[in-house]
Amino acid sequence: MNIYEKEKITDYPHLNLIRARYKDTAGTDKSWLYASRQNSARPDAVVIVPFHQQENKLVIIKEFRVPLGGFQYEFPAGLVDPGESIAQAGRRELYEETGLTVVNVIKQSPAVFSSSGLTDESISLLYVACDGTANTEHNEASELIEVKMLSQGQAADCIRQDDALFDVKTWIVLDRFASTGQVV
């Protein structure tokens, strides 16, 4: 494959459309349209996998997502601000979306891609231990979030819901937690 041109179609602060022109393995000219967040070599966003120490439960959120026209189960997440580390962004986003505070970082993934056919967005998974009382008083007007704390059995019940929508990362972690009781 030979990408010979990239054209930025939109000009927004956090997400843009890019048209890449390339030659495939047969030498045929092709184009690919994708969403891009790429501003640097670091992950664009952080996804926080929080385990509440006092409650001994995994924390997820149920958030309204416009493209889905409904609610999806997912983990707290957000963009990494300029000059901010992944851990700093994780602490900030967890507090803003759930009211909970990070006690310690357990594990951090490298930059990973979840839908590379549609976007070049990269994220880092940040597994944390957290504490506090869940609330949504720091949510932005564009966020409609319900915080959920799930035991191992509740996680199993959650993933068995026929009509529930899940972020792929959340479903994988919930399935592991439901099966083993382990988050990491």
JOMO-V188616 format. One record per run of one state. SS is the DSSP state (H for helix, E for strand, L for the rest). FROM is the first residue (numbers start at 0). LEN is the number of residues. If there is no record, write none. Layout:
ss=SS from=FROM len=LEN
ss=SS from=FROM len=LEN
This chain:
ss=L from=0 len=1
ss=E from=1 len=7
ss=L from=8 len=7
ss=E from=15 len=8
ss=L from=23 len=5
ss=E from=28 len=8
ss=L from=36 len=8
ss=E from=44 len=8
ss=L from=52 len=4
ss=E from=56 len=9
ss=H from=65 len=3
ss=L from=68 len=1
ss=E from=69 len=5
ss=L from=74 len=2
ss=E from=76 len=3
ss=L from=79 len=6
ss=H from=85 len=13
ss=L from=98 len=2
ss=E from=100 len=8
ss=L from=108 len=3
ss=E from=111 len=1
ss=L from=112 len=6
ss=E from=118 len=1
ss=L from=119 len=3
ss=E from=122 len=9
ss=L from=131 len=13
ss=E from=144 len=6
ss=L from=150 len=1
ss=H from=151 len=8
ss=L from=159 len=6
ss=E from=165 len=1
ss=L from=166 len=1
ss=H from=167 len=13
ss=L from=180 len=4
